[in-house]
């Protein structure tokens, strides 16, 4: 494990773990239902250099949905860079031996990338119940990305299965009423079971897909309100921080320095930020 190089411009209270980032090559396969096309690469080396420049040591790679079940590049990089862990996107029929090898390579969970899905799978089917049991046996978690209005529908079968659940991007609450919507309530109830965690990540995405197309859109106010509510209602022992680098769809408006500054504004107490780092270390790097 190589030594981290801390930038002189960054305080030593930077997050220890970036719990949500993506890596990819320009020529990776793209699934037919991909929500966007990417015409550039963001490699593991680029991510690690960015983390080093900002004083962040460990990273967790989220499986990238536009490539479907192609986890190959991520897994090869996890083998090479032991500072990294990952969550893989897998079919429900994946076998135990494949999952065990992924575990040895640095995979710590599976990702259900359900945002923008027109129809949800049956998570109480035999295949998914088997998958969730294997996830549970491996000590992994299920990492969910879905819009808040349908979050409860996914959380209920997962919690029935007894798996650990990590909810992406503050649960994507309804931007019209983020603090009182059913998605927020479902997320808080999941955390109360003792099996749920929430990522303070992707705040710039919370105002909805229209903001992606509007260069002048407010990318900050909803995230600030939701983060403050989560800090009070959930607490640092169930919160994680993630950059969502390289900010797909927002590359011209969001930087790593910007998301770090947002985190400091959401959680101004450095001792509380340190506790969030400890939470991430316990979950991803036990």
PyMOL commands that set and color helices and strands:
alter all, ss='L'
color gray80, all
select helices_A, chain A and resi 44-53+65-67+72-80+96-105+126-138+148-161+169-172+182-192+203-205+210-213+221-233+236-238+256-266+270-284
alter helices_A, ss='H'
color red, helices_A
select strands_A, chain A and resi 17-21+58-62+84-88+107-113+141-145+164-167+196-200+239-241
alter strands_A, ss='S'
color yellow, strands_A
deselect
rebuild
show_as cartoon
